[in-house]
């Protein structure tokens, strides 16, 4: 899966959780929770959707690596290379 495709998937998941999210204003290196006013349950919903869609195991210790759009892509890219 390409980096661009990963970004699209993440943004699609976010849009499903927060209908008011404006992906066009997202800065890739700033925390998603701050930019989108996501609470901890919203963030957990994003992680759970990634786990469900791609059968990924994402340990809780790795959650900080999913803080920004860029870090999400960096974390997921090697794990979804064959998808």
PEZIKA-V13531 format. One record per residue. NEAR is the number of other C-alpha atoms within 10 Angstrom. Layout:
[[NEAR] [NEAR]]
//
This chain:
[[13] [13] [14] [10] [12] [19] [17] [13] [15] [19] [19] [14] [16] [23] [14] [14] [16] [14] [8] [10] [17] [13] [14] [7] [9] [16] [13] [15] [11] [14] [19] [20] [14] [11] [15] [16] [12] [17] [11] [10] [9] [15] [17] [14] [16] [20] [20] [15] [17] [18] [13] [11] [9] [11] [10] [15] [13] [15] [8] [10] [7] [11] [14] [11] [16] [20] [18] [20] [21] [20] [17] [19] [23] [15] [16] [20] [17] [10] [14] [14] [10] [8] [8]]
//
